[in-house]
Amino acid sequence: MKYDGTLRITFLSAAFLLLALVTLSFGREDHKGYMDLKPGECTECHQGSDVVPNHGAFWMKEHRLPAQKATSNCADCHQQSWCLDCHVGGGIEPDLKKSLSRRGEYMPKTHRSDFVSIHSVKAADNPQNCYRCHESSFCSDCHGRTRQKGNMNIRSHRKAGSSQLYDWNSDHAAEARRNLQSCESCHPDADVCVVCHRSGLTNPHPRNWRDISKRYKDESGGRTCRKCHITF
């Protein structure tokens, strides 16, 4: 009898552990296949209490630091307009409680004072910092009205001397490898890239790409591939 009781307890414990592991595996489902969904479509699965969101009760107060990290993935679900619902003009809507911050200051530190006069220096130093909040249209609203329209502060985008040609072919590869996110800020769908970089034309991959492609894909979770490819 004692043996039967021990066996029953062991069986129930194993069943409980298996159920917990199955539940945990569903809770940690791989979301890579849902990268193209709009925020509203997430609620088809994320509703009620069956799925625990990663934004806790104090997320409005705490989201600033995660959003500023280089590994931030906010843009995977949220568009710039989502942020601007609260953060208008670099600040925050006056009807929101200032108690969310000790000083009530929601403007990024780099945007305080006369930032418009020095923003070109900041943008050249770390363009990725700008792209976390601003889309390319945000820049072109002003820079499209300048005298040197189309003559950007990027080496490969500058006009060669007095001609109307750009130093594109010789310089853009090095810039793309150094900071591909900078390119994506204006060319998010890689439509400009595929004009040349497609089958039968210039291949951006190294000669040993077939041998190393799987490693790049696995280590980045497919993000490296999706820089240019919608599907792979």
C-alpha positions as CSV (number, residue, x, y, z in Angstrom):
1,M,0.0,0.0,0.0
2,K,2.8,2.4,0.8
3,Y,4.4,1.6,-2.5
4,D,1.1,2.4,-4.4
5,G,0.9,5.7,-2.6
6,T,4.4,6.7,-3.5
7,L,3.9,5.7,-7.1
8,R,0.7,7.7,-7.2
9,I,2.4,10.8,-5.9
10,T,5.3,10.4,-8.3
11,F,2.9,10.0,-11.2
12,L,0.9,13.1,-10.2
13,S,4.1,15.1,-9.8
14,A,5.3,14.1,-13.2
15,A,1.9,15.0,-14.8
16,F,1.9,18.4,-13.1
17,L,5.5,19.1,-14.3
18,L,4.6,18.1,-17.8
19,L,1.5,20.3,-17.8
20,A,3.6,23.2,-16.5
21,L,6.2,22.8,-19.2
22,V,3.6,22.6,-22.0
23,T,1.9,25.8,-20.6
24,L,5.3,27.5,-20.5
25,S,6.1,26.5,-24.0
26,F,2.9,28.0,-25.3
27,G,3.6,31.2,-23.3
28,R,7.0,31.6,-24.9
29,E,5.8,31.0,-28.5
30,D,8.2,32.1,-31.2
31,H,6.8,35.4,-32.5
32,K,9.0,35.7,-35.5
33,G,6.2,34.7,-37.8
34,Y,4.1,37.7,-36.6
35,M,6.6,40.4,-37.4
36,D,4.3,42.0,-40.0
37,L,1.2,42.2,-37.9
38,K,-0.2,45.6,-37.0
39,P,-0.6,46.4,-33.2
40,G,-4.4,45.9,-33.4
41,E,-4.0,42.4,-34.8
42,C,-2.0,41.2,-31.7
43,T,-5.3,41.2,-29.7
44,E,-6.5,38.3,-31.7
45,C,-4.3,36.2,-29.3
46,H,-3.4,38.6,-26.5
47,Q,-6.8,39.0,-24.8
48,G,-8.0,38.2,-21.4
49,S,-5.6,36.7,-18.9
50,D,-4.5,33.7,-21.0
51,V,-1.4,35.5,-22.3
52,V,0.7,37.7,-20.0
53,P,1.9,40.8,-21.8
54,N,5.4,42.1,-21.2
55,H,4.2,45.6,-20.4
56,G,3.4,45.7,-16.7
57,A,1.2,48.1,-14.8
58,F,3.9,50.7,-14.5
59,W,5.0,50.5,-18.1
60,M,4.0,54.1,-18.9
61,K,6.5,55.3,-16.2
62,E,9.2,52.7,-16.9
63,H,9.2,52.5,-20.8
64,R,11.7,55.3,-21.3
65,L,14.8,53.3,-20.5
66,P,14.0,50.2,-22.5
67,A,13.0,52.4,-25.5
68,Q,16.4,54.2,-25.4
69,K,18.4,51.0,-25.6
70,A,20.2,50.0,-28.8
71,T,18.4,46.7,-28.7
72,S,15.0,48.3,-28.5
73,N,12.3,46.5,-30.5
74,C,9.5,49.0,-30.0
75,A,9.2,49.6,-33.7
76,D,8.3,45.9,-34.3
77,C,4.8,46.7,-33.0
78,H,4.5,50.5,-32.7
79,Q,4.7,53.2,-35.4
80,Q,6.0,56.7,-34.7
81,S,2.4,58.0,-34.6
82,W,1.8,55.8,-31.6
83,C,4.5,57.6,-29.6
84,L,3.4,61.0,-30.8
85,D,-0.1,60.5,-29.3
86,C,1.6,61.5,-26.0
87,H,5.0,62.9,-27.0
88,V,4.1,65.8,-29.2
89,G,6.9,68.3,-30.1
90,G,9.4,66.3,-28.0
91,G,7.4,66.9,-24.9
92,I,4.2,65.4,-23.6
93,E,0.5,66.3,-23.7
94,P,-0.4,68.7,-20.9
95,D,-3.4,66.7,-19.7
96,L,-1.2,63.7,-18.8
97,K,-0.2,63.6,-15.1
98,K,3.2,65.0,-14.4
99,S,3.4,62.7,-11.4
100,L,4.7,60.0,-13.8
101,S,8.1,61.9,-13.7
102,R,9.8,63.6,-10.8
103,R,10.4,66.8,-12.8
104,G,7.6,66.4,-15.3
105,E,10.2,66.6,-18.1
106,Y,9.5,64.3,-21.0
107,M,11.6,65.9,-23.6
108,P,14.8,63.9,-24.4
109,K,17.9,65.5,-22.9
110,T,19.4,66.0,-26.3
111,H,16.4,68.0,-27.4
112,R,16.5,70.6,-24.7
113,S,17.6,74.2,-25.2
114,D,18.2,75.3,-28.8
115,F,18.5,71.8,-30.2
116,V,17.4,72.7,-33.7
117,S,20.8,74.6,-34.1
118,I,23.0,71.7,-33.1
119,H,20.9,68.6,-34.1
120,S,23.0,68.0,-37.3
121,V,26.0,67.3,-35.1
122,K,24.1,64.8,-33.0
123,A,22.5,63.2,-36.0
124,A,25.9,62.7,-37.7
125,D,27.4,61.3,-34.5
126,N,24.7,58.7,-33.8
127,P,21.9,58.6,-36.4
128,Q,20.4,55.4,-34.8
129,N,19.5,57.5,-31.8
130,C,17.3,59.7,-34.0
131,Y,15.7,56.7,-35.9
132,R,14.4,55.2,-32.6
133,C,11.7,58.0,-32.6
134,H,11.7,59.7,-36.0
135,E,10.9,58.4,-39.4
136,S,12.6,59.7,-42.5
137,S,9.5,61.9,-43.3
138,F,10.2,63.8,-40.1
139,C,13.5,65.0,-41.5
140,S,12.4,65.6,-45.0
141,D,9.6,67.9,-43.9
142,C,12.3,70.6,-43.3
143,H,15.3,69.3,-45.3
144,G,13.2,69.0,-48.5
145,R,12.8,72.8,-48.5
146,T,16.5,73.6,-48.3
147,R,18.5,75.0,-51.2
148,Q,20.6,71.9,-51.5
149,K,17.6,69.6,-51.8
150,G,18.7,66.1,-52.4
151,N,22.3,66.8,-51.4
152,M,22.5,65.0,-48.1
153,N,25.2,65.0,-45.5
154,I,26.1,61.4,-46.4
155,R,29.2,60.9,-48.5
156,S,27.6,58.6,-51.1
157,H,24.6,60.9,-51.4
158,R,26.7,64.0,-52.2
159,K,26.9,65.4,-55.7
160,A,30.2,65.0,-57.4
161,G,31.5,68.5,-58.0
162,S,29.3,70.7,-60.1
163,S,27.6,67.8,-61.9
164,Q,24.2,66.3,-61.0
165,L,25.7,62.9,-60.4
166,Y,26.3,61.3,-57.0
167,D,29.3,59.4,-55.6
168,W,26.9,56.5,-55.1
169,N,28.5,53.4,-56.7
170,S,31.9,53.9,-55.1
171,D,30.9,54.8,-51.5
172,H,27.6,53.4,-50.5
173,A,28.7,49.8,-49.8
174,A,31.1,50.8,-47.0
175,E,28.4,53.1,-45.4
176,A,25.7,50.3,-45.6
177,R,28.0,47.9,-43.9
178,R,28.9,50.4,-41.2
179,N,25.4,51.4,-40.4
180,L,22.6,49.7,-42.4
181,Q,19.9,51.1,-40.1
182,S,20.9,54.6,-41.4
183,C,19.9,53.4,-44.9
184,E,16.7,51.8,-43.7
185,S,15.5,55.1,-42.2
186,C,14.7,56.2,-45.8
187,H,14.6,52.9,-47.6
188,P,12.7,50.6,-45.2
189,D,11.5,48.1,-47.9
190,A,14.9,47.8,-49.6
191,D,13.2,48.8,-52.8
192,V,16.2,51.0,-53.8
193,C,18.7,48.2,-53.0
194,V,17.0,45.5,-55.1
195,V,17.3,47.6,-58.3
196,C,20.9,46.5,-58.4
197,H,21.2,43.8,-55.8
198,R,19.1,41.0,-57.3
199,S,19.7,37.8,-59.1
200,G,22.0,38.2,-62.0
201,L,23.3,41.5,-60.9
202,T,25.6,42.7,-58.1
203,N,25.4,40.3,-55.1
204,P,26.0,41.9,-51.7
205,H,26.9,38.5,-50.1
206,P,30.5,37.3,-49.9
207,R,31.7,34.4,-52.0
208,N,31.4,31.9,-49.1
209,W,27.8,33.0,-48.3
210,R,26.3,29.5,-48.7
211,D,28.7,28.2,-46.0
212,I,28.0,30.9,-43.5
213,S,24.4,32.1,-44.2
214,K,22.8,29.7,-41.8
215,R,25.0,30.9,-39.0
216,Y,24.1,34.5,-39.6
217,K,20.4,33.6,-39.8
218,D,20.5,31.6,-36.5
219,E,22.6,34.1,-34.5
220,S,20.3,37.0,-35.4
221,G,17.1,35.1,-35.3
222,G,16.5,36.0,-38.9
223,R,16.7,39.8,-38.3
224,T,19.8,40.1,-40.4
225,C,18.0,38.5,-43.4
226,R,15.0,40.7,-42.9
227,K,17.1,43.8,-43.4
228,C,16.7,43.1,-47.1
229,H,14.4,40.1,-47.5
230,I,10.7,40.1,-46.6
231,T,10.7,36.3,-46.7
232,F,13.6,33.8,-46.8
